């Protein structure tokens, strides 16, 4: 008997879907694995980017489908309305509907609960798929999407996957490429490649190495496991843990740095390769607007989306994140071990600096942060007032 992921994949194939674009979510990682293996597949860095790519595919006669988390809808509404909808192009959007069913991350709830109203207000049709029996609704709706050039969102409840024993081994991106996906340079997710670039430090090892140097600095930490690991190593009121909003750690840190006109307060952003790829333009903004010496962006580059199932990012094979930052105008240094990390953090620069910290992929089994978001905010603001 087919599991829910396999049933949905078959429906996509029978519905003529021939172009897919995805961003990771832990709840649909099995589905994403099947999609990347079975269809022409484009791994995205941001949802809005995907709307444009799928619009181009639709203009050539393709039948595109996107697979995202519901938080991503907020990043793509304008593009959906002003591009896909305006030009009457078809797009099926399969949304991992977080925040409404057995959700452990409180930051997922606001968007999850309001999503139906947001879609309704935007005039975008949607269907809730809450159980395996609801999958029967997909084929007819999918047919209308492509025959009548419509946008439609399928809200996939996490309940749909309960009990699934589907296991996807190997490399999602490489599998998609073998099925006819776009040519991508490098060997994605290759452990051999990553190990030759690192000195056997995973993210937790890097955070442990730099922790002593973060005292009395304002620290903004990337969401998910990075924040959990930093809290586990040692909590300080000067740590602002991102609980949601992927891709926003560097913008938040930049805002703090820009607010100090004297550039006397040291601000350190601990970001990741996946998050930085989602908003790379922030690096250009940092280089152009933050002329002081107070901002450090520490990019922990392990070539993986660590908090959503360790799917490989594009830095695993074809993107040099340090070269990207340097190209935007940031003073950049590559650091691979404890000594190099310490030297990089202490290095004086004329402007913002970017530390490209190469790491092995993987997460430590640490609990979620016990602090509420308002408590994190209060402590951090009190620290900044006396900063």
C-alpha positions as CSV (number, residue, x, y, z in Angstrom):
1,X,0.0,0.0,0.0
2,X,1.3,3.4,-0.9
3,X,1.9,6.0,1.8
4,X,0.5,9.5,1.6
5,X,3.7,10.9,0.1
6,X,3.7,8.3,-2.6
7,X,0.0,8.7,-3.4
8,X,0.4,12.5,-3.8
9,X,3.5,12.0,-6.0
10,X,1.5,9.7,-8.3
11,X,-1.3,12.2,-8.5
12,X,1.2,14.9,-9.6
13,X,2.7,12.6,-12.3
14,X,-0.8,11.7,-13.6
15,X,-1.8,15.4,-13.5
16,X,1.1,16.2,-15.8
17,X,3.3,18.2,-13.4
18,X,6.7,18.4,-15.2
19,X,8.4,21.2,-13.3
20,X,8.9,21.5,-9.6
21,X,10.6,24.0,-7.3
22,X,11.1,23.5,-3.5
23,X,12.2,24.9,-0.2
24,X,12.7,22.6,2.7
25,X,10.4,21.8,5.6
26,X,10.9,19.1,8.1
27,X,7.3,18.0,8.0
28,X,7.4,17.2,4.2
29,X,11.0,16.0,3.8
30,X,9.8,12.6,2.6
31,X,7.6,14.2,0.0
32,X,10.4,16.5,-1.1
33,X,12.7,13.5,-1.5
34,X,10.2,11.9,-3.9
35,X,9.6,15.1,-5.8
36,X,13.4,15.7,-6.3
37,X,13.8,12.1,-7.6
38,X,10.8,12.0,-9.8
39,X,10.5,15.4,-11.5
40,X,12.5,18.2,-13.0
41,X,13.5,19.9,-9.8
42,X,14.8,23.4,-8.9
43,X,16.1,23.9,-5.4
44,X,15.3,27.5,-4.3
45,X,16.8,30.0,-1.9
46,X,13.6,32.0,-1.5
47,X,9.9,31.5,-2.3
48,X,9.5,34.7,-4.3
49,X,12.4,33.5,-6.5
50,X,10.4,30.4,-7.1
51,X,7.3,32.2,-8.3
52,X,9.4,33.9,-11.0
53,X,11.1,30.7,-12.1
54,X,7.8,28.9,-12.3
55,X,6.2,31.7,-14.2
56,X,9.0,31.4,-16.8
57,X,8.4,27.7,-17.0
58,X,4.7,28.2,-17.4
59,X,5.3,30.6,-20.3
60,X,7.1,27.7,-22.1
61,X,4.1,25.5,-21.6
62,X,5.3,23.6,-18.5
63,X,3.0,22.6,-15.6
64,X,4.9,23.9,-12.5
65,X,4.3,23.1,-8.9
66,X,6.0,24.6,-5.8
67,X,6.5,22.9,-2.5
68,X,7.0,25.3,0.5
69,X,6.3,25.9,4.2
70,X,3.4,28.2,4.9
71,X,5.7,30.9,6.3
72,X,6.9,31.3,2.7
73,X,3.5,32.4,1.5
74,X,4.2,35.8,3.1
75,X,7.3,36.1,0.9
76,X,5.5,35.5,-2.4
77,X,2.0,37.1,-2.2
78,X,3.1,40.1,-4.3
79,X,4.8,38.0,-7.0
80,X,1.8,35.7,-7.1
81,X,-0.6,38.5,-7.7
82,X,1.5,40.8,-9.9
83,X,3.2,38.1,-12.0
84,X,1.5,34.7,-11.9
85,X,-2.0,36.0,-11.5
86,X,-1.6,39.1,-13.5
87,X,-0.4,37.2,-16.6
88,X,-2.9,34.4,-16.1
89,X,-0.3,31.7,-15.5
90,X,-0.9,28.3,-13.7
91,X,0.8,27.4,-10.5
92,X,0.0,24.7,-8.0
93,X,1.5,25.4,-4.5
94,X,1.8,22.6,-2.0
95,X,2.1,24.1,1.4
96,X,3.3,22.4,4.5
97,X,0.7,23.8,6.9
98,X,2.6,24.5,10.1
99,X,1.3,26.0,13.3
100,X,-2.1,24.3,13.5
101,X,-1.5,20.6,14.4
102,X,0.8,19.4,17.1
103,X,3.1,22.3,16.5
104,X,6.1,22.6,18.9
105,X,7.5,25.9,17.5
106,X,5.3,28.8,18.7
107,X,6.5,31.1,16.0
108,X,4.8,29.0,13.4
109,X,1.3,29.6,14.8
110,X,0.6,33.2,13.7
111,X,1.1,32.5,10.0
112,X,-0.4,29.0,10.2
113,X,-3.6,30.2,11.8
114,X,-4.0,33.2,9.5
115,X,-3.0,31.5,6.3
116,X,-6.6,30.7,5.1
117,X,-7.7,34.3,5.6
118,X,-4.6,35.6,3.9
119,X,-5.2,33.4,0.8
120,X,-8.9,34.3,0.8
121,X,-8.1,38.0,1.0
122,X,-5.6,37.7,-1.9
123,X,-8.2,35.9,-4.0
124,X,-6.1,32.7,-4.2
125,X,-8.0,29.4,-4.1
126,X,-7.0,26.9,-1.5
127,X,-7.9,23.4,-0.3
128,X,-7.1,21.9,3.1
129,X,-5.7,18.4,2.9
130,X,-6.0,17.2,6.4
131,X,-6.1,13.4,5.9
132,X,-5.3,10.7,3.4
133,X,-8.9,10.7,2.2
134,X,-8.7,14.4,1.3
135,X,-6.0,13.5,-1.2
136,X,-8.8,12.5,-3.5
137,X,-9.6,16.2,-4.0
138,X,-6.2,16.9,-5.6
139,X,-6.6,15.5,-9.1
140,X,-9.6,17.5,-10.2
141,X,-8.4,20.7,-8.7
142,X,-4.9,20.2,-10.3
143,X,-6.5,19.7,-13.7
144,X,-8.3,23.0,-13.4
145,X,-5.1,24.7,-12.3
146,X,-3.5,23.9,-15.7
147,X,-6.5,24.0,-18.0
148,X,-7.8,27.3,-16.7
149,X,-4.5,28.9,-15.7
150,X,-5.1,29.3,-12.0
151,X,-3.1,29.6,-8.8
152,X,-4.2,27.1,-6.1
153,X,-2.7,26.3,-2.8
154,X,-3.0,22.8,-1.2
155,X,-2.6,23.1,2.6
156,X,-0.9,19.9,3.7
157,X,-1.5,19.2,7.4
158,X,1.3,17.4,9.3
159,X,-1.4,14.9,10.2
160,X,-1.3,13.6,6.7
161,X,2.1,12.1,7.2
162,X,1.6,10.5,10.6
163,X,2.6,6.8,10.6
164,X,4.5,7.1,7.3
165,X,7.5,4.9,7.2
166,X,8.9,6.4,4.1
167,X,12.7,6.8,4.2
168,X,14.6,8.8,1.6
169,X,18.3,8.1,1.6
170,X,21.0,9.9,-0.4
171,X,21.1,13.2,-2.0
172,X,17.9,15.1,-2.9
173,X,19.5,17.5,-5.3
174,X,21.7,15.1,-7.1
175,X,18.7,12.7,-7.5
176,X,16.7,15.5,-9.0
177,X,19.5,16.4,-11.4
178,X,19.7,12.8,-12.7
179,X,15.9,12.9,-13.4
180,X,16.5,15.9,-15.8
181,X,16.8,18.8,-13.4
182,X,18.9,21.8,-14.2
183,X,22.7,21.3,-14.5
184,X,24.3,22.1,-11.1
185,X,28.1,22.3,-10.7
186,X,29.9,20.3,-8.1
187,X,29.0,17.2,-6.1
188,X,26.2,18.2,-3.8
189,X,26.4,17.1,-0.3
190,X,29.6,15.2,-0.8
191,X,31.1,14.3,2.6
192,X,34.5,14.0,1.0
193,X,34.4,17.5,-0.3
194,X,33.1,19.0,2.9
195,X,35.7,17.3,5.0
196,X,38.6,18.6,2.9
197,X,37.3,22.1,3.5
198,X,36.8,21.8,7.3
199,X,38.9,20.9,10.2
200,X,36.4,18.5,11.8
201,X,34.3,21.1,13.5
202,X,30.6,20.9,13.2
203,X,28.3,23.8,14.0
204,X,28.3,23.0,17.7
205,X,32.1,22.8,17.8
206,X,32.3,26.2,16.1
207,X,29.8,27.8,18.5
208,X,31.7,26.3,21.5
209,X,35.0,27.7,20.2
210,X,33.7,31.2,19.7
211,X,31.4,31.4,22.8
212,X,34.1,32.9,25.1
213,X,34.7,35.7,22.6
214,X,31.0,36.7,22.5
215,X,30.8,38.1,26.0
216,X,29.5,41.6,26.1
217,X,28.7,41.5,22.4
218,X,25.2,41.7,21.0
219,X,24.6,38.3,19.3
220,X,21.9,37.5,16.9
221,X,21.7,33.8,16.2
222,X,20.0,32.0,13.3
223,X,16.8,30.0,13.9
224,X,16.4,26.3,14.7
225,X,19.3,24.2,15.8
226,X,21.9,27.0,15.8
227,X,20.0,28.9,18.5
228,X,19.3,25.8,20.4
229,X,22.9,24.8,20.4
230,X,24.1,28.3,21.4
231,X,21.6,28.3,24.3
232,X,22.8,24.9,25.4
233,X,26.5,26.0,25.3
234,X,25.7,28.9,27.5
235,X,22.8,31.4,27.7
236,X,23.5,35.1,28.0
237,X,21.0,38.0,28.0
238,X,23.0,39.4,25.1
239,X,21.9,36.6,22.9
240,X,18.9,37.2,20.6
241,X,17.6,33.8,19.5
242,X,15.7,33.8,16.2
243,X,12.7,31.5,16.7
244,X,11.3,32.0,13.2
245,X,11.7,34.1,10.1
246,X,14.4,32.2,8.2
247,X,16.8,34.5,6.5
248,X,16.3,37.4,8.9
249,X,19.2,37.0,11.3
250,X,21.6,39.2,9.3
251,X,19.0,41.9,8.6
252,X,18.2,42.0,12.4
253,X,21.9,42.3,13.3
254,X,22.4,44.9,10.6
255,X,19.6,47.0,12.0
256,X,21.2,46.9,15.4
257,X,24.5,47.9,14.0
258,X,23.0,50.7,12.0
259,X,21.3,52.1,15.0
260,X,24.6,52.8,16.7
261,X,25.8,55.8,14.9
262,X,29.2,55.8,16.7
263,X,29.9,52.1,15.7
264,X,31.0,51.5,19.3
265,X,28.9,48.5,20.0
266,X,30.0,45.1,18.7
267,X,27.3,43.1,17.0
268,X,27.9,39.5,15.9
269,X,25.4,37.7,13.7
270,X,25.6,33.9,13.7
271,X,24.0,32.9,10.4
272,X,24.0,29.9,8.1
273,X,24.5,29.2,4.5
274,X,20.9,28.3,3.8
275,X,19.6,31.4,5.5
276,X,22.1,33.7,3.8
277,X,21.2,32.3,0.4
278,X,17.6,33.2,1.1
279,X,18.5,36.9,1.5
280,X,21.9,37.5,0.0
281,X,21.1,41.1,-0.9
282,X,21.4,41.9,2.8
283,X,25.2,41.4,2.5
284,X,25.2,44.2,-0.1
285,X,23.2,46.4,2.2
286,X,25.6,45.7,5.0
287,X,28.6,46.6,2.9
288,X,27.0,49.8,1.6
289,X,25.2,51.2,4.7
290,X,27.2,49.9,7.7
291,X,30.4,51.8,7.4
292,X,31.7,51.1,10.9
293,X,33.7,48.3,12.4
294,X,30.9,47.1,14.7
295,X,29.2,44.4,12.6
296,X,30.6,40.8,12.2
297,X,28.7,38.2,10.2
298,X,29.8,34.7,11.1
299,X,28.5,32.4,8.4
300,X,28.5,28.8,9.6
301,X,28.6,27.0,6.2
302,X,28.0,23.3,6.5
303,X,26.4,22.9,3.1
304,X,23.0,21.8,4.6
305,X,19.7,23.0,5.8
306,X,20.4,21.6,9.3
307,X,17.1,22.3,11.0
308,X,14.8,20.8,8.3
309,X,16.4,17.4,7.6
310,X,19.9,18.2,6.4
311,X,19.0,18.7,2.8
312,X,22.0,20.1,1.0
313,X,22.2,23.8,0.1
314,X,23.9,25.2,-3.0
315,X,27.1,25.9,-1.0
316,X,27.7,22.2,-0.9
317,X,28.9,22.1,-4.4
318,X,28.7,25.2,-6.5
319,X,28.6,28.4,-4.4
320,X,31.5,29.9,-2.5
321,X,29.8,31.9,0.1
322,X,32.9,33.8,1.0
323,X,33.4,34.9,-2.6
324,X,29.8,36.1,-2.7
325,X,30.3,38.2,0.4
326,X,33.6,39.6,-0.9
327,X,31.9,40.4,-4.2
328,X,29.3,42.5,-2.3
329,X,32.1,44.5,-0.8
330,X,32.5,42.9,2.7
331,X,35.9,42.3,4.2
332,X,36.0,38.5,4.2
333,X,38.1,35.9,5.9
334,X,37.8,32.1,5.8
335,X,38.2,30.2,9.1
336,X,38.3,26.5,9.5
337,X,39.5,25.7,13.0
338,X,39.5,27.1,16.6
339,X,42.6,29.2,16.2
340,X,41.5,30.7,12.9
341,X,38.1,31.4,14.3
342,X,39.6,33.3,17.3
343,X,41.9,35.3,15.0
344,X,39.1,36.1,12.7
345,X,36.8,37.4,15.5
346,X,39.6,39.6,16.9
347,X,40.7,40.9,13.5
348,X,40.2,44.7,13.1
349,X,38.6,45.9,9.9
350,X,37.6,49.2,8.4
351,X,34.0,48.1,7.9
352,X,31.7,45.1,8.5
353,X,33.5,41.8,8.3
354,X,32.3,38.4,7.0
355,X,33.8,35.3,8.6
356,X,33.3,32.2,6.3
357,X,33.4,29.4,8.9
358,X,33.5,26.0,7.1
359,X,31.8,23.2,9.1
360,X,30.8,19.6,8.9
361,X,27.1,19.0,8.6
362,X,25.0,17.7,11.6
363,X,23.1,18.8,14.6
364,X,23.5,18.1,18.3
365,X,20.6,16.5,20.2
366,X,19.8,19.5,22.4
367,X,16.4,20.5,23.7
368,X,14.4,23.5,22.5
369,X,15.0,26.9,24.1
370,X,12.8,27.1,27.3
371,X,12.5,30.9,27.0
372,X,9.5,32.5,25.5
373,X,9.9,35.0,22.7
374,X,8.9,38.0,24.8
375,X,11.4,37.0,27.5
376,X,14.2,36.7,24.9
377,X,13.2,40.2,23.6
378,X,13.0,41.7,27.1
379,X,16.5,40.4,28.2
380,X,18.1,41.4,24.9
381,X,16.6,45.0,25.0
382,X,17.8,45.4,28.6
383,X,21.2,44.3,27.6
384,X,21.2,46.8,24.7
385,X,20.2,49.7,26.9
386,X,23.3,49.2,29.0
387,X,25.5,48.2,26.1
